[in-house]
Amino acid sequence: MRGLELLGYPVGRSYPGTDMYRCLGDAVDGGAAGPGVLVTHNCQAANGTSGGPAVRAGVVAGVVSSSSPLREPAGFTVLTRLTPRPFGRLLARADHVMRH
């Protein structure tokens, strides 16, 4: 999956929690790690961005679950996919509530 954008408002030594962190990279299916998992090796999420969106083509494709420290040159980020299988009912309910 090319062109995946990780977004969040991390808090830590280098991040005040008020500035949006943005990282643009690519992700691969992490099928061996479990269903609905994406892994990116060229875009690492900063500490505190867990739960932040992973956006592709204007659509939220997943959420940040965990990441290696930014200082690791061979780092990664694990994302939970928002696919119909695990999240379909939740997303349908949210759509229904927002429309009414």
Beta strands, then each sheet from edge to edge (+ up, - down):
strand 1: 4-8
strand 2: 11-12
strand 3: 15-16
strand 4: 21-25
strand 5: 27-29
strand 6: 37-40
strand 7: 53-56
strand 8: 59-67
strand 9: 77-81
sheet 1: 4+ 1- 7+ 8- 9+ 6- 5+
sheet 2: 2+ 3-
end
